[in-house]
Amino acid sequence: MWFYMIACYLLFSIPSAASITFNFTNFRLPRLNRDIIIEGSGAKFSDQGIQLTPNETWQGGRATYIKPLHLWDTASQELASFSTSFTFVVDSHGSYSYADGLTFFLAQNNSVITQGGAMGLPLFNSEPDYGTSSFVAVEFDTFWNDGGDPTVGSATPMGDHVAIDVNSLSSAKSQKWFSNVTGGGVCQAWIAYDSVSKDLTVSYTGFQNNSVVRQDGLVYKVDLRKELPEWVNFGFSAATGDMFQSNTVRSWSFESSDLAVNKNKVQPPVPSPNSFNPILDTVKDKNNKVGLIVGLTIMITFLTVLTFVIWRRRKKKKSTKYVLEDIGFDVEMNNEFEMGTGPRQFTYLELAQMLNPLATLLRTISLGRDALVRSAKLVDHEKDSDTRMFASKATKESDVFNFGVVALELASGKKLIDNKTGEKQTRFIEWIWELYRIDALIEAVDPNLSSDFEEEEIRSLIIIGLWCVHPHSELRPSIRQVIQVLNSQVSLPVIPSPMLNLID
């Protein structure tokens, strides 16, 4: 009972700044158009996504999320972490004369779009008294400029490159980009900021020998509290100069962490006149009402779950009909992990108990049919020291990984750990990745299920499992994202085939 009292206190008493989480996979949907502010000449929504620049010289465009990001808190000095992923196309339509580039940026309000080599970055503020605008950006630069862009050695231009910019176009850190601008290939980028280590990490895809390759290693340590204001706008910018190319964002996901702040004292800045969105005013009142409804719904859901749990506990004392075979389930499970006894079978009721804490975030979720769950196993954190498979210490990333393993085992009826030998089946996950690559996921489904399943539901479960077991832990989803997908609140993640090259 004390646990639930503490949970109530934490849920309703501790103030926090709401995080921002979204996953846009199709910008042609009307509702997504209301969430993105488009600025600049030629920037528009198209069938391909957000087109930041047209095929014309000296154009600049910007697309930002409708809400500002509360990056850090002045009073507590607490800094938020965030991660984002997006797919994009930079296309010169076969021409070898192209410029200038595309960026993902965070910047203060009231900044001005620039053209040419600045790639639309907000170098200046619309208010003369403020002078130069503050920004941090990751640039995908397609035109080398003498005096600011990186070189190989002492004088050889690096050419197309990816770089991290901090309040200047003279990049703080840069790396060669094997782009395919003339061919218009679809690229993907992953950007993450860790508020503890202060590391800004960038990974992206390029093209070599007609194959997609992933490029890692671009990391820069920066305290964003010293470089950016408390509230920032964030999104994409692009520009053309004497030469041009089309710059299009195809999909975009973003997630930030919460900040513990006093909501009564902290308010977002007034939107810039340059960022005026004709839909914003009509949407604002609706968003306020929706926010109130969502808040009340979460509160009612939490109280309902709390009441249900208390009722079930009291009922267990009077009836043994639904008592687990192991009376001390929680204690026994913990003891088994501590003694290193390895994986064990668990029932649907046990799975529900393990997932029950997630209900305090949103609502209880269902993973599948009883027949599926009976075939699954729970993985011991201490079983394997391979950081790509299991963590020697339970972490958020390893928990998400283990959740993904359970999802894949549920769907396939196969086991990552052999029941008899206790050895890891190293090809299990790779086999499902390969089926995903050739669009044959249905072949991974447990044949014992016969036709007693919805093909789309089981396919979704497998894709979520693959997302959770991604070999790069920083690219795995959070528990919140998994719940949102399971509850159909956001679309399934876009996992492009190039990721399969990461499997060892």
Beta strands, then each sheet from edge to edge (+ up, - down):
strand 1: 21-24
strand 2: 36-40
strand 3: 44-46
strand 4: 49-53
strand 5: 60-65
strand 6: 69-70
strand 7: 82-91
strand 8: 101-107
strand 9: 111-112
strand 10: 124-125
strand 11: 135-141
strand 12: 151-152
strand 13: 156-157
strand 14: 161-166
strand 15: 173-176
strand 16: 186-193
strand 17: 199-208
strand 18: 211-221
strand 19: 231-239
strand 20: 246-256
strand 21: 344-345
strand 22: 377-378
sheet 1: 1+ 20- 4+ 3-
sheet 2: 1+ 20- 7+ 16- 17+ 18-
sheet 3: 2+ 5- 19+ 6-
sheet 4: 2+ 5- 19+ 8- 11+ 14- 15+
sheet 5: 9+ 10-
sheet 6: 12+ 13-
sheet 7: 21+ 22-
end
